[in-house]
Amino acid sequence: MKKSNFGKFLLLWAGEFISSVGGGLSSFGLGVYVFNMTGRAADMALVTLIAFLPGLLLSVPAGVLADRYDRRLLMMTGDGLSAMGIVFILICMQNGGATLLQICIGVGISSVFSALLEPSFRATITDLLTKEEYSKASGLVSLAGSARYLLSPIIAGALLTVADIRLLLIIDICTFFLTITAATTVRKSISAKKSGVTGTFFDNMKEGWEALAANKGVMMLVIVSSLISLFMGMFQILAEPMILSFSDAATLGTAETICACGMLVSGLIIGIKGIKSGFVRILCIALALMGVFMTGFSMTEYIVIVCIFGFMFFAALPVANNCLDFLARTNIPDELQGRAWGMIGFISQLGYVVAYGVSGIAADGLGELTGLGVGRGAAIVIAAAGILLAVSALSIPMIKSVRKLEVQGTYSVRT
């Protein structure tokens, strides 16, 4: 019988929780810094794209590495080396202020090495815990991932009223040492699991693709997810410049935390009650409502109304994610889950790359064309993305292969 190491998991999780908060501080601070420096939504989007793209491109190979090598060592390497990017930005700021190019270089360095961290951390959970503890651990992992949205914005906004961005970067750098210490402690007490993966590195990646290609419904669901991520990405990247155009960093931080609390509330409800059936229908409704809430979010500069619609948007997000997760997970063979999820994550997030690449340019262009400024330009793009998301959501039940997933998945769970 497998021995429980829940205490060691909690140590590892605490390090990741603190690291997530630190990363959120840097992300928030750099966004405000760039917008105040250039006044362009496109420049904020560029920094976000560079922070996102390496993690996306390396997600599949990083997942294979996590199956083949010492996961705790990969975590330590990823966390330690990713700090170099933040240190580089801090040094540039100490020497008179960082340029947009320098920020992009630093963020890119950090993102490349951070890509090693996520798959290794999630796979380590399997090494440490018994099956009965997976569910509890999953809830804690979700909480750690949400910390950068729930805690970091309001903390960063408050700190920026009494200090500048350099304090946020220093705090983030300090969190890397805590994470590395936690991983080192766990690595010393738990021997590395011997890899059972056979075949070449590229063979393993190919197996993940074949797991998707073998099921038309899952493939269609992933393609739909990529389209959805395009519209959601536009909202996520343009919400900050929209709010900053009529308020300050402290207000933005408070608003982001309030909005993100929607994920916490609905996540707790789902955790307690769960979703039992009707996954395709619920997915359609949740995504359509998210589109409506995005449009409402963009309609006003009254911060209370903005926060209400933002809260409702993020409250619907875990519902949609839960349905997507169930429909895909129950239609993929257990022995291919890891490699398949790496491929699913890669394809479904391609929409974010497009969103980060075009949304800022569109917002700046519309702001200039209408004469209303970048804030209202961002609002127009968010409203259009919300409408398109709602229309796309309503088309999902029309896809026959996706409807079949629920029947096939329910059968696979029961058997």
Secondary structure, 3 states (H helix, E strand, C coil): CCCCCHHHHHHHHHHHHHHHHHHHHHHHHHHHHHHHHHCCHHHHHHHHHHHHHHHHHHHHHHHHHHHHCCHHHHHHHHHHHHHHHHHHHHHHHHCCCCCHHHHHHHHHHHHHHHCCHHHHHHHHHHHHCCHHHHHHHHHHHHHHHHHHHHCHHHHHHHHCCCCCHHHHHHHHHHHHHHHHHHHHHHHHHCCCCCCCCCCCHHHHHHHHHHHHHCCHHHHHHHHHHHHHHHHHHHHHHHHHHHHHCCCCHHHHHHHHHHHHHHHHHHHHHHHHHCCCCCHHHHHHHHHHHHHHHHHHHHCCCCHHHHHHHHHHHHHHHHHHHHHHHHHHHCCCCHHHHHHHHHHHHHHHCHHHHHHHHHHHHHHHHHHHHHCCCHHHHHHHHHHHHHHHHHHHHHHHHHCHHHHHHHHHHHHHHHC
